[in-house]
Amino acid sequence: MAVSESFNARRTSLWADLAVLGVALVWGASYPAAKGALAYMPVLLLIFYRFTLTAVVMGAVAHRDLCAAPRRDIWAGAVLGAILCAIFWAETWGVSLTTATNTALIISLCTIFTPFLEYGLQRRLPPLGVMAGAVIAIVGVMALSGGMGALGAGDLLVLCAAGLRAVMVVSTKRLMEGSRMSSAALTAVQAATVAALTGAMLWVQSGSGGLFVRADLAAWGAVAFLSLFCTIGAFYVQNAAVRRTSPTRVSLLMGTEPLFGFALAWMLLSEPATLSAFLGAALIVSGTFLGLWVERLR
């Protein structure tokens, strides 16, 4: 009986690990997909349609939770949605100006930025291993881009998005602590906030005509993929996996996202896989894993 239960537990953990790897693969594919969609529609319009679809689907899923949620939690979710909006503005504008390879690798630095922000708010220094991982990862960014002076506007925007992701993680922990709002309801509020802010920006820029675009089926397919798979599907899989395995394993497995992004950008977009790109990728991923490993040991 005990052997059978142990086997079932290992099998469940294995499937959870494979599911998280699937999420990492999907998120890695999101950068080439966004790059392709941006050939047909501007940045703000892509973000607007992606999060409008997400808000509609998640709003339907979490309708009862949203009706029962306290007003304070709704406002907290809206604040987090505003931060999320800034992240996607910076990230999507960044990918429009740089390569999908650079975007996938640089955005992974958020896992290094997060402990610095968290410890900084506590007026403490992160562990030496975390700081060493940060240095290695930053050297990797330099190798990837060809040096500090070679960082383009797109790379800097993605770097800003990585920093904002760290702000998002810390803010979520602080604002939602003690909240009983479901994750699905929180996602719906955040997505609706992003769609509303982006729609308002489009309206100010171009009026109602700014919300319309002529795009082919491939572009709309990319929007649906980004919304249904990279946002909604990945969200559910990740949360389900955490219940069946450890957060440490999930974090480490999610660290493969930039590798998938790097490989898929080369396969789907024929972006160059130079020696400096390989070196930068290796350093960024190594520094990120070192920081995660040291932080999780504590």
LOZA-978242 format. One record per residue (C-alpha): residue number from 1; residue in one letter; x, y, z. Coordinates in steps of 0.5 Angstrom, whole numbers, always signed. Each point is the difference from the previous one (the first is absolute). Example, Ala and Ser with C-alpha at 12.3 -4.5 7.8 and 13.67 -1.06 7.14 Angstrom:
! LOZA-978242
(1, "A", (+25, -9, +16))
(2, "S", (+2, +7, -2))
This chain:
! LOZA-978242
(1, "M", (+0, +0, +0))
(2, "A", (+6, +5, +2))
(3, "V", (+3, -2, -6))
(4, "S", (-6, +1, -5))
(5, "E", (-1, +7, +4))
(6, "S", (+8, +2, -1))
(7, "F", (-1, -2, -8))
(8, "N", (-6, +4, -1))
(9, "A", (+3, +6, +4))
(10, "R", (+6, +0, -5))
(11, "R", (-4, -1, -6))
(12, "T", (-4, +6, +2))
(13, "S", (+6, +4, +2))
(14, "L", (+3, -2, -7))
(15, "W", (-6, +2, -4))
(16, "A", (+0, +7, +4))
(17, "D", (+7, +1, -2))
(18, "L", (-2, -1, -7))
(19, "A", (-6, +4, +0))
(20, "V", (+5, +6, +3))
(21, "L", (+5, -1, -6))
(22, "G", (-6, +0, -4))
(23, "V", (-1, +7, +3))
(24, "A", (+7, +2, -1))
(25, "L", (+0, -2, -7))
(26, "V", (-7, +4, -2))
(27, "W", (+3, +6, +4))
(28, "G", (+6, -1, -4))
(29, "A", (-4, +0, -7))
(30, "S", (-4, +6, +2))
(31, "Y", (+6, +5, -2))
(32, "P", (+0, -3, -7))
(33, "A", (-7, +0, +0))
(34, "A", (+0, +8, +2))
(35, "K", (+5, +1, -5))
(36, "G", (-4, -3, -6))
(37, "A", (-6, +4, +3))
(38, "L", (+3, +7, +0))
(39, "A", (+1, -1, -8))
(40, "Y", (-7, +1, +0))
(41, "M", (-2, +5, +6))
(42, "P", (+3, +5, +4))
(43, "V", (+2, -2, +7))
(44, "L", (-6, +3, +4))
(45, "L", (-5, -3, -5))
(46, "L", (+3, -7, +1))
(47, "I", (+0, +1, +8))
(48, "F", (-7, +3, +0))
(49, "Y", (-3, -6, -4))
(50, "R", (+4, -5, +4))
(51, "F", (-2, +2, +7))
(52, "T", (-7, +1, -2))
(53, "L", (-1, -7, -2))
(54, "T", (+3, -2, +6))
(55, "A", (-4, +5, +4))
(56, "V", (-6, -3, -3))
(57, "V", (+1, -7, +1))
(58, "M", (+3, +0, +7))
(59, "G", (-6, +5, +2))
(60, "A", (-5, -6, -2))
(61, "V", (+4, -5, +3))
(62, "A", (+1, +4, +7))
(63, "H", (-7, +4, -1))
(64, "R", (-2, -3, +7))
(65, "D", (+6, +2, +4))
(66, "L", (+0, +7, -3))
(67, "C", (-7, +1, +2))
(68, "A", (+2, -2, +7))
(69, "A", (+7, +3, +1))
(70, "P", (+1, +6, +4))
(71, "R", (+1, +7, -3))
(72, "R", (+7, +1, +3))
(73, "D", (+2, -7, -3))
(74, "I", (-3, +3, -7))
(75, "W", (+4, +6, +1))
(76, "A", (+6, -3, +2))
(77, "G", (+0, -5, -6))
(78, "A", (-1, +7, -5))
(79, "V", (+6, +3, +3))
(80, "L", (+4, -7, -2))
(81, "G", (-4, +0, -6))
(82, "A", (+3, +7, -2))
(83, "I", (+7, -2, +2))
(84, "L", (-1, -6, -5))
(85, "C", (-2, +5, -5))
(86, "A", (+7, +3, +1))
(87, "I", (+3, -6, -1))
(88, "F", (-3, -2, -6))
(89, "W", (+1, +7, -3))
(90, "A", (+7, -1, +1))
(91, "E", (+1, -7, -2))
(92, "T", (-4, +0, -6))
(93, "W", (+3, +7, -3))
(94, "G", (+7, -3, +2))
(95, "V", (-1, -6, -4))
(96, "S", (-3, +4, -6))
(97, "L", (+7, +4, +0))
(98, "T", (+5, -6, +2))
(99, "T", (+0, -8, -2))
(100, "A", (-4, -5, +3))
(101, "T", (+6, -3, +3))
(102, "N", (+2, +6, +4))
(103, "T", (-7, +1, +3))
(104, "A", (+0, -7, +2))
(105, "L", (+7, +0, +3))
(106, "I", (-1, +7, +3))
(107, "I", (-7, -1, +3))
(108, "S", (+3, -6, +4))
(109, "L", (+4, +5, +5))
(110, "C", (-6, +1, +4))
(111, "T", (+1, -6, +4))
(112, "I", (+7, +4, +2))
(113, "F", (-3, +7, +1))
(114, "T", (-6, -3, +4))
(115, "P", (+4, -2, +6))
(116, "F", (+4, +7, +0))
(117, "L", (-6, +3, +0))
(118, "E", (-3, -4, +6))
(119, "Y", (+6, +0, +4))
(120, "G", (+1, +8, -1))
(121, "L", (-7, +1, +2))
(122, "Q", (+2, -3, +7))
(123, "R", (+7, +4, +0))
(124, "R", (+4, -6, -1))
(125, "L", (+5, -3, -5))
(126, "P", (-2, -6, -4))
(127, "P", (+5, -6, +1))
(128, "L", (+6, +0, -3))
(129, "G", (-2, -6, -5))
(130, "V", (-6, +4, -2))
(131, "M", (+5, +6, -2))
(132, "A", (+5, -4, -3))
(133, "G", (-6, -3, -5))
(134, "A", (-2, +7, -1))
(135, "V", (+7, +2, -2))
(136, "I", (+1, -6, -5))
(137, "A", (-7, +1, -3))
(138, "I", (+2, +7, -1))
(139, "V", (+6, -2, -4))
(140, "G", (-4, -4, -4))
(141, "V", (-4, +6, -2))
(142, "M", (+6, +3, -2))
(143, "A", (+2, -6, -4))
(144, "L", (-6, +0, -3))
(145, "S", (-1, +7, -2))
(146, "G", (+8, +1, -2))
(147, "G", (+1, +5, +6))
(148, "M", (-4, +5, +4))
(149, "G", (+1, +5, -5))
(150, "A", (-3, -5, -5))
(151, "L", (-7, -1, +4))
(152, "G", (-5, +3, -5))
(153, "A", (-7, +3, +2))
(154, "G", (-3, -6, -1))
(155, "D", (+5, -4, +5))
(156, "L", (-1, +6, +5))
(157, "L", (-8, -1, +0))
(158, "V", (+1, -7, +1))
(159, "L", (+4, +1, +6))
(160, "C", (-5, +5, +3))
(161, "A", (-5, -5, -1))
(162, "A", (+4, -5, +4))
(163, "G", (+1, +5, +5))
(164, "L", (-8, +1, +0))
(165, "R", (-1, -7, +1))
(166, "A", (+4, +0, +6))
(167, "V", (-4, +5, +3))
(168, "M", (-6, -3, -2))
(169, "V", (+2, -7, +4))
(170, "V", (+1, +4, +6))
(171, "S", (-6, +5, -1))
(172, "T", (-4, -6, -1))
(173, "K", (+2, -3, +7))
(174, "R", (-1, +6, +4))
(175, "L", (-7, +2, -3))
(176, "M", (-3, -7, +0))
(177, "E", (+2, -2, +6))
(178, "G", (-6, -3, +4))
(179, "S", (-4, +1, -6))
(180, "R", (-5, -5, -1))
(181, "M", (-1, +2, -7))
(182, "S", (+1, -6, -5))
(183, "S", (+6, +0, -5))
(184, "A", (-5, -1, -6))
(185, "A", (-4, +7, +3))
(186, "L", (+7, +3, +1))
(187, "T", (+2, -1, -7))
(188, "A", (-7, +2, -3))
(189, "V", (+1, +7, +4))
(190, "Q", (+7, +1, -3))
(191, "A", (-1, -2, -7))
(192, "A", (-6, +5, +0))
(193, "T", (+4, +5, +3))
(194, "V", (+6, -1, -6))
(195, "A", (-6, +0, -5))
(196, "A", (-3, +6, +3))
(197, "L", (+6, +4, +0))
(198, "T", (+3, -2, -7))
(199, "G", (-7, +2, -3))
(200, "A", (+0, +7, +3))
(201, "M", (+7, +1, -2))
(202, "L", (-2, -2, -7))
(203, "W", (-6, +4, +0))
(204, "V", (+4, +6, +2))
(205, "Q", (+5, -1, -6))
(206, "S", (-5, -2, -5))
(207, "G", (-7, +0, +2))
(208, "S", (-5, -5, -1))
(209, "G", (+4, -2, -7))
(210, "G", (+6, -2, +4))
(211, "L", (-4, -6, +3))
(212, "F", (+0, -3, -7))
(213, "V", (+5, -4, -4))
(214, "R", (+1, -4, -7))
(215, "A", (+3, -6, +2))
(216, "D", (+1, -7, -3))
(217, "L", (-2, -7, +3))
(218, "A", (+7, -1, +2))
(219, "A", (+0, +7, +4))
(220, "W", (-7, -2, +4))
(221, "G", (+3, -7, +1))
(222, "A", (+6, +3, +4))
(223, "V", (-5, +5, +4))
(224, "A", (-4, -6, +2))
(225, "F", (+6, -4, +1))
(226, "L", (+3, +5, +5))
(227, "S", (-7, +1, +4))
(228, "L", (-2, -7, +0))
(229, "F", (+6, -4, +1))
(230, "C", (+6, +5, +2))
(231, "T", (-5, +3, +5))
(232, "I", (-6, -4, +2))
(233, "G", (+2, -7, -1))
(234, "A", (+7, +1, +3))
(235, "F", (-3, +3, +6))
(236, "Y", (-4, -6, +2))
(237, "V", (+5, -5, -2))
(238, "Q", (+6, +4, +5))
(239, "N", (-5, +0, +6))
(240, "A", (-2, -7, -1))
(241, "A", (+7, -2, +0))
(242, "V", (+2, +4, +6))
(243, "R", (-5, -4, +4))
(244, "R", (+3, -7, -3))
(245, "T", (+7, +2, +1))
(246, "S", (+5, +5, +3))
(247, "P", (+0, +7, -1))
(248, "T", (+8, -1, -1))
(249, "R", (-1, -5, -5))
(250, "V", (-5, +4, -4))
(251, "S", (+5, +6, +0))
(252, "L", (+5, -4, -2))
(253, "L", (-4, -3, -6))
(254, "M", (-2, +7, -2))
(255, "G", (+7, +2, +0))
(256, "T", (+0, -3, -7))
(257, "E", (-5, +5, -3))
(258, "P", (+6, +4, -3))
(259, "L", (+3, -6, -3))
(260, "F", (-6, -2, -4))
(261, "G", (-1, +7, -2))
(262, "F", (+7, +0, -2))
(263, "A", (-1, -6, -4))
(264, "L", (-7, +2, -3))
(265, "A", (+3, +6, -2))
(266, "W", (+5, -3, -4))
(267, "M", (-4, -5, -3))
(268, "L", (-7, +4, -2))
(269, "L", (+3, +7, -1))
(270, "S", (+7, -2, -3))
(271, "E", (+3, +4, +5))
(272, "P", (+8, -1, +0))
(273, "A", (+3, -4, +6))
(274, "T", (+7, +3, +0))
(275, "L", (+5, -2, +5))
(276, "S", (-1, +6, +4))
(277, "A", (-7, -2, +1))
(278, "F", (+1, -7, +2))
(279, "L", (+5, +3, +5))
(280, "G", (-5, +5, +3))
(281, "A", (-5, -5, +0))
(282, "A", (+4, -5, +4))
(283, "L", (+2, +6, +5))
(284, "I", (-7, +3, +1))
(285, "V", (-3, -7, +1))
(286, "S", (+6, -2, +5))
(287, "G", (-1, +6, +4))
(288, "T", (-7, +0, +0))
(289, "F", (+0, -8, +3))
(290, "L", (+6, +2, +5))
(291, "G", (-4, +6, +3))
(292, "L", (-7, -5, +0))
(293, "W", (+4, -6, +3))
(294, "V", (+4, +5, +6))
(295, "E", (-7, +3, +1))
(296, "R", (-4, -7, +1))
(297, "L", (+6, -3, +4))
(298, "R", (-2, +6, +5))
